[in-house]
Amino acid sequence: MEFNFSLVDAIKLYRGAYDYYENGKRYCTETFEIFENHQDQIYIFKADILGRAPTGEVLTVKVDYKISKRFAPIAVRVEKLLGSRVALETYNFDLKENIMNYKFISEGDIGETQIQTKHKVHIATPAICTSLLFLKSKRLQNTGINSFVSLVSQNKLNFSKPPEKKGISIERISGTPIDIFISGKRLKCVKYQMRGYEIFSDVSDPLVEKDVPFLDIFLSKHLTIPYRITDPKGNKLFEIKYFNYLVDSGS
């Protein structure tokens, strides 16, 4: 069942798209759909990312992300296509044993590993629609810093090393929802600041240095979908292009 991303008995909740920016210029687009299966108590996120490599070749990334209603990842599939080259990454969680099984496959290149986990670990993917799912994995403190752990793969089209655990800190900046405008439309969101850090111990939460570069997150109320992500100078990195909620999940 783990790698079955079937949409049978699933209801489409949302569909949307993002624009990716660098130096004020759009360079990539992402389209996504989010489904809910009440019977299996899961959500399925599906995303397609389209851009170009520095060589000018078309780069396509397809992401399938299955997560429980408690926001524990169950299975993740990331497929990258560049010209005639294809690379596939899969993550399969054994929820009872708290073991993540990772596999990377490309032409003539295979890598496999198992990672022991002690808590709900986020799986980082190239898709923005799945980038903040960890926020629902525990109750957030409205004041102070909330810490999370993410598994991050640096493998592109070839296997270099297993995914590594990285730390994420989130701090709520706006006490109440704020208004932002995108394409002339007013949107309600909550502003957060997010920082990343290295993990040196699983025993306690590491200190978060204030001089670590941060991202500003403008978060919607819909399943951790961000409306906009900016750098410390306020430059857009990612922004919602359109977002339709067909059936509101209330999450």
Number of C-alpha atoms within 10 A of each C-alpha: 7 12 15 9 17 10 12 7 12 17 16 19 17 20 18 18 20 23 21 21 17 12 9 10 11 14 13 17 18 24 22 22 20 21 21 24 18 12 8 11 11 19 25 23 22 20 23 19 22 15 18 13 11 8 6 9 12 13 17 19 21 21 21 23 24 24 18 17 17 13 20 21 26 22 25 24 19 20 19 20 17 16 12 5 11 17 21 21 23 19 22 19 22 16 14 6 10 15 15 22 16 20 19 24 18 18 11 6 12 15 15 14 13 15 16 12 17 10 12 18 21 24 24 20 20 17 22 25 26 24 17 18 19 22 17 15 19 12 8 15 11 12 10 12 15 18 20 19 25 19 17 16 19 12 15 14 20 18 19 14 13 19 19 15 21 18 20 20 20 22 20 20 16 14 11 10 15 14 13 15 10 14 8 7 8 11 14 16 21 20 23 18 21 20 19 20 17 13 16 12 8 11 6 8 15 15 10 16 10 8 7 10 13 18 19 24 25 26 21 17 14 15 21 18 20 24 25 23 23 18 15 11 9 10 15 20 19 23 20 22 17 14 16 12 14 11 12 12 12 7 9
